């Protein structure tokens, strides 16, 4: 960025960012910061290690669960653009008297992802084998579930396993989207590293809602919700957000007049000091001016 070559006090404004990532205060574009391949591979390896550790700790009376079976299966069938947390979607808003597992909700998500795919690809649903067995026993659901299984759209996770490992591993391995409202705040997820994990979630998690039966998918934003400096030197700091809706998030836009915007004197920009002096005092100036700017706002 070029904030250090600016002039004068830093100006702090509260505002919003458009759905495309443009700051509505300074009109600059926010960037998307994704995880790199090295970080992602370490993430995948740590998931496998934790899944294997979980298997080793299982009681001897339980059926041995071999996570590597899923790894092998995914290597052969892993051409997916999205992974679906079946249990999370099927049980969404079902906490009422006649509530249960809603296959229509799951089907709606699957169809929407298929239509959104530019290559007409089906997503992969991960669902516990016990749940799949129950659905197959229901004549109303049997045909659809069998169709999903035969077409590689549904994978049944084995007894004694944790669904979370499977959909998390598949998403990280394939570098694709994950559809779930799970906040992933379990202590197990903390073992994966909070800093990296939060950044990874932001770029890959797709949230959803059903309002009066109508599905709405909230895709990852085209920009990262992190403190960042724009190309022209403005700083943007995410503050608050209501109901996990990025459109309502408040941002701090911190900027000052750029050298290129200043008037010229004898053909030179009218700066009050040399660039080295500005650069060395930038951090101090930022802190003191931000306080002043906040008082004004």
C-alpha positions in Angstrom: 0.0 0.0 0.0 0.9 3.7 -0.2 -0.6 5.1 3.0 2.9 6.1 4.3 3.3 8.6 1.5 0.1 10.5 2.5 0.0 13.8 4.2 -1.7 15.2 7.3 -3.9 13.5 9.9 -5.5 10.1 9.4 -9.3 10.4 9.1 -11.4 7.6 10.6 -14.9 7.0 9.3 -17.5 4.4 10.1 -19.2 2.9 7.1 -20.1 -0.3 5.2 -18.6 -2.3 2.4 -20.7 -3.3 -0.7 -21.4 -7.0 -1.5 -18.7 -6.8 -4.1 -16.1 -5.6 -1.6 -16.0 -1.8 -2.4 -15.7 0.5 0.6 -18.6 3.0 0.6 -16.5 5.6 2.4 -13.4 5.8 0.2 -14.5 3.7 -2.9 -11.5 1.5 -2.7 -11.7 -2.3 -3.4 -11.0 -4.7 -0.5 -8.9 -7.8 -1.3 -9.5 -11.5 -0.9 -6.9 -13.3 1.2 -7.0 -17.0 0.8 -4.9 -19.7 2.4 -1.8 -20.9 0.5 -1.1 -24.5 -0.6 1.5 -25.1 2.1 -0.9 -24.0 4.9 -3.8 -26.0 3.4 -1.8 -29.2 3.1 -0.7 -28.9 6.7 -4.4 -28.4 7.6 -5.3 -31.6 5.6 -2.5 -33.6 7.3 -3.6 -32.4 10.8 -7.2 -33.5 10.0 -6.1 -37.0 9.0 -3.9 -37.3 12.1 -6.7 -36.2 14.4 -9.2 -38.6 12.7 -6.7 -41.5 13.1 -6.1 -40.6 16.7 -9.9 -40.7 17.3 -10.0 -44.1 15.8 -7.2 -45.4 18.0 -9.1 -44.2 21.1 -12.3 -46.0 20.3 -13.4 -48.8 22.6 -12.5 -52.3 21.6 -16.2 -53.2 21.5 -16.8 -50.7 18.7 -16.5 -51.4 15.1 -13.1 -50.2 13.9 -13.4 -47.2 11.7 -10.8 -46.8 9.1 -10.7 -43.2 7.9 -8.3 -44.2 5.1 -11.3 -45.9 3.4 -12.9 -42.5 2.9 -9.6 -41.1 1.7 -9.3 -43.8 -1.0 -12.9 -43.3 -2.0 -12.4 -39.6 -2.3 -9.3 -40.0 -4.5 -11.5 -42.0 -7.0 -14.6 -39.9 -6.9 -13.3 -36.5 -5.8 -14.6 -34.3 -8.6 -16.8 -32.1 -6.4 -17.2 -28.3 -6.2 -19.2 -28.4 -2.9 -19.5 -30.6 0.2 -22.8 -30.8 2.1 -23.2 -31.3 5.8 -26.3 -33.4 5.5 -27.2 -33.7 9.1 -26.9 -29.9 9.7 -29.2 -29.1 6.8 -31.7 -31.9 7.4 -32.2 -31.0 11.1 -32.3 -27.2 10.4 -35.3 -25.6 12.2 -36.8 -29.0 13.1 -37.1 -28.4 16.9 -40.9 -28.6 17.0 -43.4 -31.3 17.9 -43.6 -33.0 14.6 -40.1 -32.1 13.5 -37.6 -34.6 12.3 -35.0 -35.0 9.5 -36.1 -32.9 6.5 -35.0 -34.6 3.3 -36.8 -31.9 1.2 -34.5 -29.3 2.7 -31.5 -31.3 1.9 -32.7 -32.0 -1.6 -33.3 -28.2 -2.1 -29.7 -27.4 -1.2 -28.4 -30.2 -3.5 -30.4 -29.0 -6.4 -29.5 -25.3 -5.9 -25.8 -26.2 -5.8 -26.2 -28.3 -9.0 -27.8 -25.3 -10.8 -25.2 -22.9 -9.5 -22.3 -25.1 -10.7 -21.0 -23.9 -14.0 -20.2 -27.5 -15.0 -23.5 -29.1 -13.8 -21.8 -31.0 -11.1 -23.6 -32.6 -8.1 -22.2 -31.8 -4.7 -21.2 -34.5 -2.2 -23.5 -35.1 0.8 -22.0 -36.6 3.9 -24.4 -38.3 6.3 -24.1 -40.9 9.0 -24.9 -44.5 8.0 -27.5 -44.8 10.7 -29.4 -41.8 9.3 -29.1 -43.2 5.7 -30.5 -46.5 6.8 -33.5 -44.8 8.4 -34.1 -42.8 5.2 -33.9 -46.0 3.1 -36.6 -47.6 5.3 -39.0 -44.8 4.4 -40.8 -45.6 1.1 -41.2 -41.9 0.5 -37.5 -41.2 0.6 -36.0 -44.5 -0.7 -35.8 -43.7 -4.4 -34.1 -40.4 -4.0 -31.6 -41.7 -1.5 -30.7 -44.7 -3.6 -30.3 -42.4 -6.6 -27.9 -40.2 -4.6 -25.9 -43.3 -3.5 -25.7 -44.8 -7.0 -24.6 -41.5 -8.5 -21.9 -40.8 -5.9 -23.8 -37.9 -4.5 -24.1 -39.4 -1.0 -21.4 -41.0 1.2 -22.5 -42.7 4.4 -20.0 -42.3 7.2 -19.5 -45.4 9.3 -20.7 -46.1 12.9 -18.5 -44.7 15.6 -17.2 -41.9 13.3 -17.6 -38.2 13.5 -19.3 -36.7 10.4 -17.3 -33.5 11.0 -14.0 -35.1 10.1 -15.4 -36.3 6.8 -16.9 -33.1 5.4 -14.1 -31.0 6.8 -11.4 -33.2 5.2 -13.2 -33.5 1.9 -13.6 -29.7 1.7 -9.9 -29.0 2.5 -8.6 -31.8 0.3 -10.6 -30.7 -2.8 -10.3 -27.0 -2.0 -14.0 -26.6 -2.6 -17.1 -25.1 -0.8 -18.6 -26.4 2.4 -22.4 -25.9 3.0 -23.1 -25.9 6.7 -24.3 -23.5 9.4 -22.1 -25.3 11.9 -20.0 -22.6 13.7 -17.2 -25.2 14.2 -16.5 -23.9 17.7 -15.9 -27.3 19.1 -12.7 -27.8 21.0 -11.6 -30.3 18.3 -11.6 -27.5 15.8 -9.4 -25.4 18.1 -6.7 -28.0 17.7 -6.5 -27.1 14.0 -5.2 -23.6 14.8 -7.6 -20.7 15.2 -5.8 -18.1 13.0 -5.6 -20.3 9.9 -9.0 -22.0 10.6 -10.9 -18.7 10.7 -9.3 -17.6 7.5 -10.1 -21.0 5.8 -13.7 -20.9 7.0 -14.3 -17.4 5.6 -13.2 -18.5 2.1 -14.9 -21.9 2.0 -18.1 -21.9 4.2 -21.5 -21.4 2.6 -24.3 -20.6 5.0 -28.0 -21.1 4.3 -31.4 -20.2 5.5 -34.9 -21.4 4.8 -37.6 -18.7 5.0 -41.1 -19.9 4.6 -39.7 -22.9 2.7 -37.5 -20.8 0.4 -33.8 -21.5 0.4 -31.1 -18.8 0.4 -27.4 -19.7 0.1 -24.9 -17.1 1.4 -21.8 -17.6 -0.6 -18.4 -16.6 0.8 -17.8 -12.8 0.2 -15.5 -11.8 -2.7 -13.3 -10.1 -0.1 -11.7 -11.0 3.2 -13.1 -9.8 6.5 -9.7 -8.9 8.0 -7.7 -5.8 8.7 -6.2 -4.8 5.4 -4.5 -2.0 3.6 -5.9 -1.1 0.1 -3.7 -0.4 -2.9 -3.9 3.4 -2.4 -3.1 3.3 1.3 -6.4 3.3 3.1 -6.8 0.9 6.0 -10.0 -1.0 6.6 -10.9 -2.6 9.9 -14.0 -4.9 10.3 -15.9 -4.1 13.5 -19.4 -5.5 14.1 -21.9 -7.7 12.2 -25.6 -8.5 12.8 -27.0 -12.0 12.4 -23.8 -13.1 10.5 -24.9 -10.9 7.5 -21.9 -9.3 5.9 -24.0 -6.6 4.3 -24.7 -5.2 7.8 -21.1 -5.2 9.0 -19.6 -1.9 10.2 -16.1 -1.1 9.0 -13.6 1.6 10.0 -12.1 3.3 7.0 -8.8 5.0 7.9 -7.3 7.2 5.3 -5.6 10.5 4.7 -4.9 12.7 1.7 -2.5 11.1 -0.6 0.6 12.9 -2.0 -0.8 12.6 -5.5 -3.9 14.5 -4.4 -1.9 17.4 -2.9 -1.3 20.7 -4.8 2.1 21.2 -6.5 4.5 24.0 -5.7 7.1 24.8 -8.4 6.3 21.5 -10.0 6.7 19.4 -6.9 4.2 18.0 -4.5 3.7 20.2 -1.4 4.6 17.7 1.3 5.6 18.9 4.7 8.6 16.5 5.1 10.6 13.9 3.3 9.3 10.4 2.8 11.7 8.8 5.2 10.5 11.0 8.0 6.9 10.2 7.2 7.6 6.5 7.0 9.4 6.4 10.4 6.6 8.3 12.1 3.7 6.5 10.4 2.8 4.2 13.2 2.9 6.9 15.8 0.9 9.3 13.6 -1.7 6.6 12.9 -2.4 5.9 16.6 -2.6 9.6 17.6 -4.7 10.7 14.6 -7.0 7.7 14.9 -7.9 8.8 18.4 -8.5 12.3 17.2 -10.6 11.1 14.3 -12.7 9.0 16.6 -13.4 12.0 18.8 -14.6 13.9 15.8 -16.9 11.1 14.7 
